[in-house]
Amino acid sequence: MGILLGILIGAGVLAAFGGLLWYVWRRVIRDTTERGSRWRRAGTAVFFTGPALMFAALAAERAGAPFLLQQLLAWPGFMWMAFALYLLLALLVGELVRLAVRKFSPGPATDGGAPSQARPAIEDEARRADEAGEGAQPQPTPSSEVTRRVFVARTVAASAATIAAATVGYGTYNVLRGPKIKRVTVPLAKLPRAAHGFRIAVVSDIHLGPVLGKDFARRVVDTINSTQPDLIAVVGDLVDGDVEDLAPAARPLADLRARHGAYFVTSNLPQRHCPLRQGHRQGPRLDWRGPRRSVVLA
């Protein structure tokens, strides 16, 4: 029963994903290009390369593929996943623009004066060319060569793609340049006077892996050390991968400096992703214990 339920849930998720993917393809590719044109073929090929790379990146990480292959697939695959999400959201907002255009603009009419059935104008032109005979050129419509519907479709698609790309680009830039410092004062009525001004540096979700590596870890360490904390707490989600692959990326963490030590908790990471449990087998390169660096596993 459990297996059947899992299959049904998986099928439902894949169906929903496929439906959303088709919707984005229709708005970005189908509604903006002519049927059978090289632009539609090229756009479709590029568009569906994205989800293929995303699933390949996820599969490579799950299967423990060679780390170099994971790195090659992770950047384009996960970047496409983020871009597609924001593109979908922007297109859904763009539906409001379409509704406004239909409501406040006069639509085309048939000979009887009733509104005609809405169809993509590019498809209509191609169909008229087929009816006129092979090799015939499509005749211009009474409005203009690029109809209002096509203009709106291209405007919405271009705007949505630009917004999605800018959002993902800005977010990626902020992540790669390292964490920002947010200072918070926590008043404690019963705190001993000797502990007044005690500074705790808390950092989480570093996620060292195929995307974020040694340079990012160094920026994190430099940022934390610049606050001169009394204690450092890394509160989980440190790595996304195996220590055998990520030991070089995690090595800068040994330079964390705090008067009372640096502490680490495993959070919700699987056991195979726990750097310190594996670090004891790997040697001192991931061992934070020492007179100025200590580790607590929780």
KADA-V114015 format. One line per field, one symbol per residue. ss: DSSP state (H for helix, E for strand, - for the rest). A space follows every 50 residues. Layout:
# KADA-V114015
ss->???
This chain:
# KADA-V114015
ss->-HHHHHHHHHHHHHHHHHHHHHHHHHHH-HHH-----HHHHHHHHHHHHH HHHHHHHHHHHHH---HHHHHHHHHHHHHHHHHHHHHHHHHHHHHHHHHH HHHH----E-----E-----HHHHHHHHHHHH---------------HHH HHHHHHHHHHHHHHHHHHHHHHHHHH----------------HHH----E EEE----E-----HHHHHHHHHHHH-----EEEE----E---HHHHHHHH HHHHH------EEE------HHH-HHHHHHHH-HHH------------
